[in-house]
Amino acid sequence: MIDLDEDDEEETKPTRVLIISPEGTSELWIDLWELPLLQGVVGVYLECVSLCDEAHAFIHEEGKILNLPRNDVATRLCGELQTGLMLGDYINGKMIVVGSLDEDGEDDGNIHDCPQDVIELVARLSGVDSSEFSREKTTPF
């Protein structure tokens, strides 16, 4: 028998993501992820970049064509994690960094919290302490 008692509903916990923009990095806590939300941050044409086993990122597929600002921290992150970014290539526009593993360490195809080691790497590449990232619990648009 299925219990439909609302009191037993599990509360959804917000997801921790990083948004690396050319102007700086923000740590956001997002309640619900949907395609329009990603598109609202990055742009309509999304490209998924595998950063490492634990994380991936979304960037604007046409960032260069649209002449979006160069994102040096996102570019250095891709270089540091050896994502296959060609020598001399760079990221334009915002990058959203998310976790790819669930609480059991499995890649289930969903968006999860950005791993702390990736957050610390982005902080080091930004030249700041991760506690200095602006933190918001909001939708970023």
Solvent accessible surface area in square Angstrom, and as a share of the most:
residue,aa,sasa,rsa
1,M,239,1.07
2,I,144,0.73
3,D,96,0.50
4,L,154,0.77
5,D,71,0.37
6,E,135,0.60
7,D,129,0.67
8,D,98,0.51
9,E,130,0.58
10,E,164,0.73
11,E,159,0.71
12,T,101,0.59
13,K,136,0.57
14,P,32,0.20
15,T,20,0.12
16,R,44,0.16
17,V,0,0.00
18,L,0,0.00
19,I,13,0.07
20,I,0,0.00
21,S,16,0.10
22,P,45,0.28
23,E,142,0.64
24,G,39,0.38
25,T,16,0.09
26,S,27,0.17
27,E,7,0.03
28,L,4,0.02
29,W,81,0.28
30,I,1,0.01
31,D,82,0.43
32,L,117,0.58
33,W,41,0.14
34,E,93,0.42
35,L,105,0.52
36,P,83,0.52
37,L,12,0.06
38,L,12,0.06
39,Q,51,0.23
40,G,40,0.39
41,V,13,0.07
42,V,10,0.06
43,G,16,0.15
44,V,98,0.56
45,Y,121,0.46
46,L,40,0.20
47,E,72,0.32
48,C,79,0.47
49,V,23,0.13
50,S,80,0.52
51,L,5,0.02
52,C,40,0.24
53,D,119,0.61
54,E,68,0.30
55,A,0,0.00
56,H,30,0.13
57,A,0,0.00
58,F,26,0.11
59,I,15,0.08
60,H,16,0.07
61,E,98,0.44
62,E,52,0.23
63,G,3,0.03
64,K,99,0.42
65,I,139,0.71
66,L,97,0.48
67,N,130,0.67
68,L,50,0.25
69,P,77,0.48
70,R,130,0.47
71,N,1,0.00
72,D,70,0.36
73,V,27,0.15
74,A,0,0.00
75,T,19,0.11
76,R,108,0.39
77,L,0,0.00
78,C,1,0.01
79,G,48,0.46
80,E,86,0.39
81,L,46,0.23
82,Q,159,0.71
83,T,39,0.23
84,G,60,0.58
85,L,56,0.28
86,M,146,0.65
87,L,188,0.94
88,G,68,0.65
89,D,49,0.25
90,Y,65,0.25
91,I,8,0.04
92,N,14,0.07
93,G,4,0.04
94,K,78,0.33
95,M,0,0.00
96,I,0,0.00
97,V,0,0.00
98,V,0,0.00
99,G,1,0.01
100,S,5,0.03
101,L,54,0.27
102,D,27,0.14
103,E,163,0.73
104,D,114,0.59
105,G,45,0.43
106,E,107,0.48
107,D,98,0.51
108,D,69,0.36
109,G,70,0.67
110,N,87,0.45
111,I,41,0.21
112,H,36,0.16
113,D,47,0.25
114,C,0,0.00
115,P,26,0.16
116,Q,85,0.38
117,D,94,0.49
118,V,5,0.03
119,I,2,0.01
120,E,77,0.35
121,L,24,0.12
122,V,0,0.00
123,A,3,0.02
124,R,147,0.53
125,L,22,0.11
126,S,37,0.24
127,G,68,0.65
128,V,56,0.32
129,D,82,0.42
130,S,11,0.07
131,S,76,0.49
132,E,118,0.53
133,F,11,0.05
134,S,58,0.38
135,R,121,0.44
136,E,79,0.35
137,K,131,0.56
138,T,55,0.32
139,T,79,0.46
140,P,38,0.24
141,F,145,0.60
